[in-house]
Amino acid sequence: MTAVAFIHGHAHTPEVWRPVADHLPPAWAVVAPDLFAAARVGSDADAHRHAMAAHINRDLAMMGLEEPVIVVAEGLGAIPAIHYAVEHPGRVAGVFVSGPRLALRRGESMRLQVGAVMRRKGPTAVTSEQMGTYLAGLVGLDERKAAAQVRVPRVAIAGEKDSVGTRGATELQGAGWERDVAREASEDWYAYAPAAFAARVAEFATAHGL
């Protein structure tokens, strides 16, 4: 059975993945951990990273998923996704990241929070408190070197209109990852084009026999 663990970024709750999951093959198992629940005020970056990995493991166990999963992440979700793949290689069958952000500095964190608050709308939007704690925990983390240690099939895809994600995908390509482009798409295409996103995930799984 193919199983997928969806990893959200900073601006949407895990509910953003539900429409994507609805377009995956019905036999697939899906889990979408809430990493906002793993964030802790005052924890250092490494503690935050390990807490997120532990939360992913907890949700996989709760779903009874013992087989390796395809980890699918968007934006800053690439940071915990890559960390998880490196620290728990036996639990990961493949990694699919969209619009990856591989590192976070404090100034960028503030800009992301302000921008997301200004655009915030819909049922999957997060609160300012959730977002602030999550971003604070990621400040100082950088998974660019760790990305080269991921040995399972891995691909970085970015929307053609997503300049930051394209830069991240190019960096991952330099670390040995496959790289792809979603034509005419912006950074949040997983949210507004779930069927197309799900199709790319399914194609990735089929291409690698996952």
SEDREN-186387 format. One line per 4 residues: number of its first residue (from 1); their letters; for each residue x, y, z of N, C-alpha, C. Coordinates in nm, 2 decimals, always signed. Example, Ala and Ser with C-alpha at 12.3 -4.5 7.8 and 13.67 -1.06 7.14 Angstrom:
# SEDREN-186387
1) AS) +1.32,-0.57,+0.78,+1.23,-0.45,+0.78,+1.32,-0.33,+0.78; +1.28,-0.22,+0.71,+1.37,-0.11,+0.71,+1.29,+0.00,+0.79
This chain:
# SEDREN-186387
1) MTAV) +0.08,-0.12,+0.00,+0.00,+0.00,+0.00,+0.09,+0.12,+0.00; +0.05,+0.22,-0.08,+0.12,+0.35,-0.08,+0.07,+0.44,+0.03; +0.16,+0.50,+0.10,+0.12,+0.59,+0.21,+0.19,+0.72,+0.20; +0.12,+0.83,+0.23,+0.17,+0.96,+0.22,+0.16,+1.04,+0.35
5) AFIH) +0.27,+1.11,+0.38,+0.27,+1.20,+0.50,+0.28,+1.34,+0.44; +0.17,+1.42,+0.46,+0.17,+1.56,+0.41,+0.23,+1.65,+0.51; +0.32,+1.74,+0.48,+0.38,+1.83,+0.57,+0.35,+1.98,+0.53; +0.28,+2.05,+0.61,+0.24,+2.18,+0.58,+0.35,+2.28,+0.60
9) GHAH) +0.33,+2.40,+0.54,+0.42,+2.51,+0.57,+0.38,+2.60,+0.68; +0.40,+2.73,+0.67,+0.37,+2.82,+0.78,+0.23,+2.89,+0.77; +0.17,+2.89,+0.66,+0.05,+2.97,+0.64,-0.08,+2.90,+0.64; -0.08,+2.77,+0.63,-0.20,+2.69,+0.62,-0.20,+2.57,+0.72
13) TPEV) -0.31,+2.54,+0.78,-0.33,+2.42,+0.86,-0.32,+2.30,+0.78; -0.30,+2.18,+0.84,-0.30,+2.06,+0.76,-0.42,+2.03,+0.68; -0.53,+2.10,+0.71,-0.65,+2.08,+0.63,-0.64,+2.12,+0.48; -0.53,+2.20,+0.45,-0.51,+2.24,+0.32,-0.48,+2.12,+0.23
17) WRPV) -0.44,+2.01,+0.29,-0.41,+1.89,+0.21,-0.53,+1.80,+0.18; -0.64,+1.83,+0.24,-0.76,+1.74,+0.22,-0.80,+1.73,+0.07; -0.81,+1.84,+0.00,-0.85,+1.83,-0.14,-0.75,+1.76,-0.22; -0.62,+1.77,-0.19,-0.52,+1.70,-0.26,-0.53,+1.55,-0.23
21) ADHL) -0.55,+1.51,-0.11,-0.57,+1.37,-0.07,-0.69,+1.31,-0.14; -0.80,+1.39,-0.16,-0.92,+1.35,-0.23,-0.90,+1.31,-0.37; -0.79,+1.36,-0.43,-0.76,+1.33,-0.57,-0.65,+1.22,-0.59; -0.60,+1.17,-0.48,-0.51,+1.06,-0.49,-0.58,+0.93,-0.50
25) PPAW) -0.52,+0.82,-0.55,-0.58,+0.69,-0.56,-0.65,+0.65,-0.43; -0.77,+0.60,-0.43,-0.85,+0.57,-0.31,-0.78,+0.47,-0.22; -0.70,+0.39,-0.27,-0.63,+0.29,-0.18,-0.51,+0.34,-0.10; -0.47,+0.46,-0.14,-0.36,+0.52,-0.07,-0.40,+0.56,+0.08
29) AVVA) -0.30,+0.54,+0.17,-0.32,+0.59,+0.31,-0.26,+0.73,+0.32; -0.32,+0.82,+0.40,-0.28,+0.95,+0.41,-0.28,+1.00,+0.55; -0.17,+1.07,+0.59,-0.17,+1.13,+0.72,-0.11,+1.28,+0.70; -0.17,+1.37,+0.78,-0.12,+1.51,+0.77,-0.10,+1.57,+0.91
33) PDLF) +0.02,+1.55,+0.96,+0.05,+1.59,+1.10,+0.03,+1.74,+1.12; -0.01,+1.78,+1.23,-0.03,+1.92,+1.27,+0.10,+1.97,+1.34; +0.19,+2.03,+1.26,+0.32,+2.06,+1.32,+0.31,+2.19,+1.40; +0.20,+2.26,+1.39,+0.18,+2.38,+1.48,+0.16,+2.33,+1.62
37) AAAR) +0.11,+2.21,+1.64,+0.09,+2.15,+1.77,+0.22,+2.11,+1.83; +0.32,+2.09,+1.75,+0.46,+2.05,+1.79,+0.54,+2.16,+1.83; +0.51,+2.28,+1.79,+0.59,+2.40,+1.81,+0.58,+2.44,+1.96; +0.69,+2.48,+2.02,+0.69,+2.52,+2.16,+0.76,+2.65,+2.18
41) VGSD) +0.70,+2.75,+2.24,+0.76,+2.88,+2.26,+0.89,+2.86,+2.35; +1.00,+2.92,+2.30,+1.12,+2.92,+2.38,+1.21,+2.80,+2.35; +1.17,+2.70,+2.27,+1.26,+2.59,+2.23,+1.36,+2.64,+2.13; +1.48,+2.58,+2.13,+1.58,+2.62,+2.03,+1.54,+2.54,+1.90
45) ADAH) +1.62,+2.58,+1.80,+1.58,+2.53,+1.67,+1.59,+2.38,+1.66; +1.70,+2.32,+1.71,+1.72,+2.18,+1.71,+1.61,+2.10,+1.78; +1.57,+2.16,+1.90,+1.46,+2.10,+1.98,+1.33,+2.10,+1.90; +1.31,+2.21,+1.83,+1.19,+2.23,+1.75,+1.19,+2.13,+1.64
49) RHAM) +1.30,+2.11,+1.57,+1.31,+2.02,+1.46,+1.28,+1.88,+1.51; +1.34,+1.84,+1.62,+1.32,+1.70,+1.67,+1.18,+1.68,+1.72; +1.12,+1.79,+1.77,+0.98,+1.78,+1.82,+0.88,+1.75,+1.70; +0.91,+1.82,+1.58,+0.83,+1.80,+1.47,+0.85,+1.66,+1.41
53) AAHI) +0.97,+1.60,+1.41,+0.99,+1.47,+1.37,+0.92,+1.37,+1.46; +0.92,+1.39,+1.59,+0.85,+1.30,+1.68,+0.70,+1.31,+1.66; +0.65,+1.43,+1.62,+0.51,+1.44,+1.60,+0.47,+1.37,+1.47; +0.55,+1.37,+1.37,+0.52,+1.29,+1.25,+0.52,+1.14,+1.28
57) NRDL) +0.62,+1.10,+1.36,+0.62,+0.96,+1.40,+0.49,+0.92,+1.48; +0.45,+1.01,+1.57,+0.34,+0.98,+1.65,+0.21,+0.96,+1.56; +0.19,+1.05,+1.46,+0.07,+1.04,+1.38,+0.08,+0.92,+1.29; +0.20,+0.88,+1.24,+0.21,+0.76,+1.16,+0.17,+0.64,+1.25
61) AMMG) +0.22,+0.64,+1.37,+0.18,+0.53,+1.46,+0.03,+0.52,+1.49; -0.03,+0.64,+1.51,-0.17,+0.64,+1.54,-0.25,+0.59,+1.42; -0.20,+0.61,+1.30,-0.27,+0.56,+1.18,-0.23,+0.41,+1.15; -0.14,+0.36,+1.23,-0.10,+0.22,+1.21,-0.02,+0.20,+1.08
65) LEEP) +0.05,+0.31,+1.04,+0.14,+0.30,+0.92,+0.28,+0.26,+0.96; +0.31,+0.14,+0.93,+0.45,+0.09,+0.96,+0.54,+0.09,+0.84; +0.48,+0.09,+0.72,+0.56,+0.09,+0.60,+0.62,+0.23,+0.57; +0.73,+0.24,+0.49,+0.78,+0.37,+0.46,+0.68,+0.45,+0.38
69) VIVV) +0.68,+0.58,+0.40,+0.58,+0.67,+0.34,+0.65,+0.77,+0.24; +0.57,+0.82,+0.15,+0.62,+0.93,+0.07,+0.59,+1.06,+0.15; +0.69,+1.13,+0.17,+0.68,+1.26,+0.24,+0.66,+1.37,+0.14; +0.54,+1.44,+0.15,+0.51,+1.55,+0.06,+0.50,+1.68,+0.14
73) AEGL) +0.58,+1.78,+0.10,+0.58,+1.90,+0.18,+0.58,+2.02,+0.08; +0.54,+2.14,+0.14,+0.53,+2.26,+0.07,+0.60,+2.37,+0.15; +0.67,+2.46,+0.08,+0.73,+2.58,+0.14,+0.83,+2.54,+0.25; +0.81,+2.60,+0.37,+0.90,+2.58,+0.48,+0.88,+2.44,+0.54
77) GAIP) +0.77,+2.37,+0.50,+0.76,+2.23,+0.53,+0.87,+2.14,+0.48; +0.95,+2.19,+0.38,+1.06,+2.12,+0.33,+1.17,+2.10,+0.44; +1.17,+2.19,+0.54,+1.27,+2.18,+0.65,+1.25,+2.05,+0.73; +1.13,+2.04,+0.79,+1.10,+1.92,+0.87,+1.10,+1.79,+0.78
81) AIHY) +1.06,+1.81,+0.65,+1.05,+1.69,+0.57,+1.19,+1.63,+0.54; +1.29,+1.72,+0.51,+1.42,+1.68,+0.48,+1.49,+1.62,+0.61; +1.46,+1.69,+0.72,+1.52,+1.64,+0.85,+1.46,+1.50,+0.88; +1.34,+1.49,+0.86,+1.27,+1.36,+0.89,+1.33,+1.25,+0.80
85) AVEH) +1.35,+1.28,+0.67,+1.41,+1.18,+0.58,+1.55,+1.14,+0.62; +1.63,+1.23,+0.67,+1.77,+1.20,+0.71,+1.77,+1.13,+0.84; +1.69,+1.17,+0.94,+1.69,+1.11,+1.07,+1.62,+0.98,+1.08; +1.52,+0.96,+0.99,+1.44,+0.84,+1.00,+1.43,+0.77,+0.86
89) PGRV) +1.55,+0.74,+0.80,+1.55,+0.69,+0.66,+1.46,+0.56,+0.64; +1.45,+0.48,+0.74,+1.37,+0.36,+0.73,+1.22,+0.38,+0.72; +1.18,+0.51,+0.75,+1.04,+0.54,+0.75,+1.00,+0.61,+0.62; +1.09,+0.64,+0.54,+1.07,+0.73,+0.42,+1.09,+0.65,+0.29
93) AGVF) +0.99,+0.65,+0.20,+1.01,+0.58,+0.07,+1.05,+0.68,-0.04; +1.01,+0.81,-0.02,+1.04,+0.91,-0.12,+1.01,+1.05,-0.06; +1.06,+1.15,-0.12,+1.03,+1.29,-0.07,+1.00,+1.37,-0.19; +0.88,+1.44,-0.18,+0.83,+1.53,-0.29,+0.81,+1.67,-0.22
97) VSGP) +0.89,+1.77,-0.26,+0.87,+1.90,-0.20,+0.83,+2.00,-0.31; +0.74,+2.09,-0.27,+0.69,+2.19,-0.36,+0.73,+2.33,-0.31; +0.79,+2.41,-0.40,+0.83,+2.55,-0.36,+0.91,+2.55,-0.23; +1.02,+2.47,-0.23,+1.09,+2.45,-0.10,+1.16,+2.57,-0.05
101) RLAL) +1.15,+2.60,+0.07,+1.23,+2.69,+0.15,+1.32,+2.61,+0.24; +1.45,+2.62,+0.23,+1.54,+2.53,+0.29,+1.61,+2.59,+0.42; +1.59,+2.72,+0.44,+1.65,+2.78,+0.55,+1.57,+2.90,+0.59; +1.58,+2.95,+0.71,+1.50,+3.06,+0.76,+1.58,+3.15,+0.85
105) RRGE) +1.59,+3.28,+0.81,+1.65,+3.38,+0.90,+1.54,+3.46,+0.97; +1.58,+3.53,+1.08,+1.48,+3.60,+1.16,+1.41,+3.71,+1.08; +1.49,+3.79,+1.00,+1.42,+3.90,+0.93,+1.32,+3.84,+0.82; +1.36,+3.73,+0.76,+1.27,+3.67,+0.66,+1.14,+3.62,+0.73
109) SMRL) +1.16,+3.56,+0.85,+1.05,+3.51,+0.93,+0.95,+3.62,+0.96; +0.99,+3.74,+0.99,+0.90,+3.85,+1.02,+0.83,+3.89,+0.89; +0.90,+3.89,+0.78,+0.83,+3.93,+0.66,+0.73,+3.83,+0.62; +0.76,+3.70,+0.63,+0.66,+3.59,+0.60,+0.54,+3.60,+0.68
113) QVGA) +0.56,+3.63,+0.81,+0.44,+3.64,+0.90,+0.35,+3.76,+0.86; +0.41,+3.87,+0.84,+0.33,+3.99,+0.80,+0.26,+3.96,+0.67; +0.33,+3.91,+0.57,+0.27,+3.88,+0.44,+0.15,+3.78,+0.45; +0.17,+3.67,+0.53,+0.07,+3.57,+0.54,-0.05,+3.63,+0.62
117) VMRR) -0.03,+3.71,+0.71,-0.15,+3.77,+0.79,-0.23,+3.86,+0.69; -0.16,+3.93,+0.61,-0.23,+4.02,+0.51,-0.32,+3.94,+0.41; -0.27,+3.82,+0.38,-0.34,+3.74,+0.28,-0.43,+3.64,+0.34; -0.43,+3.63,+0.47,-0.50,+3.52,+0.54,-0.65,+3.52,+0.52
121) KGPT) -0.70,+3.41,+0.47,-0.84,+3.39,+0.45,-0.87,+3.24,+0.43; -0.99,+3.20,+0.44,-1.03,+3.06,+0.42,-1.02,+2.98,+0.54; -1.07,+2.86,+0.53,-1.08,+2.77,+0.65,-0.94,+2.71,+0.68; -0.84,+2.71,+0.60,-0.71,+2.65,+0.63,-0.61,+2.76,+0.68
125) AVTS) -0.66,+2.88,+0.70,-0.56,+2.99,+0.74,-0.53,+2.96,+0.89; -0.41,+2.99,+0.93,-0.37,+2.97,+1.07,-0.38,+3.10,+1.14; -0.37,+3.09,+1.28,-0.38,+3.21,+1.36,-0.24,+3.27,+1.36; -0.23,+3.40,+1.40,-0.10,+3.47,+1.41,-0.01,+3.40,+1.52
129) EQMG) -0.07,+3.35,+1.63,+0.00,+3.29,+1.73,+0.06,+3.16,+1.68; -0.02,+3.08,+1.61,+0.03,+2.95,+1.56,+0.15,+2.98,+1.46; +0.13,+3.07,+1.37,+0.23,+3.10,+1.27,+0.36,+3.15,+1.34; +0.34,+3.24,+1.44,+0.46,+3.30,+1.50,+0.55,+3.20,+1.57
133) TYLA) +0.48,+3.11,+1.64,+0.55,+3.00,+1.72,+0.62,+2.91,+1.62; +0.55,+2.87,+1.52,+0.61,+2.78,+1.42,+0.73,+2.84,+1.35; +0.72,+2.97,+1.31,+0.83,+3.03,+1.24,+0.95,+3.06,+1.33; +0.92,+3.09,+1.46,+1.03,+3.12,+1.55,+1.11,+2.99,+1.57
137) GLVG) +1.04,+2.88,+1.57,+1.11,+2.75,+1.59,+1.20,+2.71,+1.47; +1.17,+2.76,+1.35,+1.25,+2.73,+1.23,+1.36,+2.83,+1.21; +1.36,+2.94,+1.28,+1.47,+3.04,+1.26,+1.60,+2.98,+1.29; +1.70,+2.99,+1.20,+1.83,+2.93,+1.22,+1.85,+2.80,+1.17
141) LDER) +1.74,+2.73,+1.12,+1.76,+2.60,+1.06,+1.80,+2.61,+0.92; +1.88,+2.52,+0.87,+1.92,+2.52,+0.73,+1.94,+2.38,+0.68; +1.86,+2.33,+0.59,+1.87,+2.19,+0.55,+1.94,+2.17,+0.42; +2.01,+2.27,+0.37,+2.07,+2.26,+0.24,+2.18,+2.15,+0.23
145) KAAA) +2.26,+2.14,+0.34,+2.36,+2.03,+0.34,+2.30,+1.90,+0.36; +2.20,+1.90,+0.45,+2.13,+1.77,+0.49,+2.06,+1.71,+0.36; +2.02,+1.80,+0.27,+1.94,+1.75,+0.16,+2.02,+1.65,+0.08; +2.15,+1.67,+0.07,+2.24,+1.58,+0.00,+2.24,+1.44,+0.06
149) QVRV) +2.20,+1.42,+0.18,+2.21,+1.29,+0.25,+2.08,+1.21,+0.23; +1.98,+1.27,+0.16,+1.86,+1.19,+0.14,+1.88,+1.10,+0.02; +1.87,+0.97,+0.05,+1.90,+0.87,-0.05,+1.78,+0.80,-0.12; +1.66,+0.83,-0.08,+1.55,+0.78,-0.14,+1.51,+0.86,-0.26
153) PRVA) +1.42,+0.82,-0.35,+1.38,+0.91,-0.46,+1.33,+1.04,-0.41; +1.37,+1.15,-0.47,+1.34,+1.28,-0.42,+1.32,+1.38,-0.54; +1.23,+1.46,-0.53,+1.21,+1.56,-0.63,+1.17,+1.69,-0.57; +1.21,+1.80,-0.63,+1.18,+1.94,-0.59,+1.10,+2.00,-0.71
157) IAGE) +0.98,+2.05,-0.68,+0.90,+2.11,-0.79,+0.87,+2.25,-0.75; +0.87,+2.34,-0.84,+0.83,+2.48,-0.81,+0.74,+2.54,-0.91; +0.65,+2.62,-0.87,+0.56,+2.69,-0.97,+0.65,+2.78,-1.05; +0.61,+2.80,-1.17,+0.69,+2.88,-1.26,+0.69,+3.03,-1.21
161) KDSV) +0.59,+3.07,-1.14,+0.59,+3.21,-1.09,+0.64,+3.22,-0.95; +0.69,+3.12,-0.89,+0.74,+3.11,-0.76,+0.89,+3.13,-0.76; +0.94,+3.25,-0.74,+1.09,+3.27,-0.75,+1.16,+3.21,-0.64; +1.11,+3.22,-0.51,+1.18,+3.17,-0.40,+1.18,+3.02,-0.40
165) GTRG) +1.07,+2.96,-0.44,+1.06,+2.81,-0.45,+1.15,+2.76,-0.56; +1.16,+2.84,-0.67,+1.25,+2.80,-0.78,+1.39,+2.80,-0.74; +1.43,+2.90,-0.66,+1.57,+2.90,-0.60,+1.59,+2.78,-0.52; +1.50,+2.75,-0.43,+1.51,+2.63,-0.34,+1.52,+2.50,-0.42
169) ATEL) +1.44,+2.49,-0.53,+1.44,+2.37,-0.61,+1.57,+2.35,-0.68; +1.63,+2.47,-0.73,+1.76,+2.46,-0.79,+1.87,+2.42,-0.70; +1.86,+2.47,-0.57,+1.96,+2.43,-0.47,+1.95,+2.28,-0.45; +1.83,+2.22,-0.44,+1.81,+2.08,-0.42,+1.86,+2.00,-0.55
173) QGAG) +1.84,+2.06,-0.66,+1.90,+1.99,-0.78,+2.05,+1.98,-0.77; +2.11,+2.08,-0.72,+2.26,+2.08,-0.70,+2.30,+1.97,-0.60; +2.20,+1.93,-0.51,+2.23,+1.83,-0.41,+2.19,+1.69,-0.46; +2.16,+1.68,-0.59,+2.13,+1.55,-0.65,+1.98,+1.51,-0.66
177) WERD) +1.89,+1.61,-0.63,+1.75,+1.58,-0.64,+1.70,+1.60,-0.79; +1.59,+1.54,-0.82,+1.52,+1.57,-0.94,+1.46,+1.71,-0.93; +1.44,+1.78,-1.04,+1.38,+1.91,-1.04,+1.28,+1.92,-1.14; +1.16,+1.98,-1.11,+1.05,+1.99,-1.20,+0.99,+2.13,-1.19
181) VARE) +0.91,+2.16,-1.29,+0.84,+2.30,-1.29,+0.69,+2.28,-1.31; +0.61,+2.35,-1.23,+0.47,+2.35,-1.26,+0.44,+2.48,-1.34; +0.41,+2.46,-1.47,+0.40,+2.57,-1.56,+0.28,+2.66,-1.52; +0.30,+2.79,-1.53,+0.20,+2.90,-1.50,+0.15,+2.89,-1.35
185) ASED) +0.22,+2.82,-1.26,+0.17,+2.81,-1.13,+0.25,+2.90,-1.03; +0.18,+2.95,-0.93,+0.24,+3.03,-0.82,+0.27,+2.94,-0.70; +0.32,+3.00,-0.59,+0.37,+2.91,-0.48,+0.27,+2.83,-0.42; +0.14,+2.87,-0.41,+0.04,+2.80,-0.34,-0.05,+2.71,-0.44
189) WYAY) +0.01,+2.66,-0.54,-0.07,+2.59,-0.64,-0.12,+2.46,-0.58; -0.06,+2.40,-0.48,-0.12,+2.29,-0.41,-0.25,+2.31,-0.35; -0.28,+2.44,-0.32,-0.41,+2.48,-0.26,-0.51,+2.51,-0.36; -0.48,+2.58,-0.47,-0.58,+2.62,-0.57,-0.59,+2.52,-0.69
193) APAA) -0.50,+2.43,-0.70,-0.50,+2.33,-0.81,-0.47,+2.19,-0.75; -0.56,+2.14,-0.65,-0.52,+2.02,-0.58,-0.52,+1.89,-0.67; -0.61,+1.89,-0.78,-0.61,+1.78,-0.87,-0.48,+1.77,-0.94; -0.43,+1.88,-0.99,-0.30,+1.88,-1.07,-0.18,+1.85,-0.97
197) FAAR) -0.19,+1.90,-0.85,-0.08,+1.86,-0.75,-0.08,+1.71,-0.72; -0.20,+1.66,-0.70,-0.21,+1.52,-0.67,-0.16,+1.43,-0.78; -0.19,+1.48,-0.91,-0.14,+1.40,-1.02,+0.01,+1.40,-1.03; +0.07,+1.51,-0.99,+0.22,+1.51,-0.99,+0.28,+1.41,-0.88
201) VAEF) +0.21,+1.41,-0.77,+0.26,+1.32,-0.66,+0.24,+1.18,-0.71; +0.12,+1.14,-0.77,+0.10,+1.01,-0.82,+0.20,+0.97,-0.93; +0.23,+1.06,-1.02,+0.33,+1.04,-1.12,+0.47,+1.01,-1.06; +0.50,+1.08,-0.96,+0.63,+1.06,-0.89,+0.63,+0.92,-0.83
205) ATAH) +0.53,+0.88,-0.76,+0.52,+0.75,-0.70,+0.53,+0.64,-0.80; +0.46,+0.65,-0.91,+0.46,+0.55,-1.02,+0.59,+0.54,-1.08; +0.66,+0.65,-1.11,+0.79,+0.65,-1.18,+0.89,+0.58,-1.09; +0.88,+0.58,-0.96,+0.98,+0.52,-0.88,+0.93,+0.39,-0.81
209) GL) +0.81,+0.34,-0.85,+0.76,+0.22,-0.80,+0.73,+0.23,-0.65; +0.68,+0.34,-0.60,+0.65,+0.36,-0.46,+0.51,+0.32,-0.43
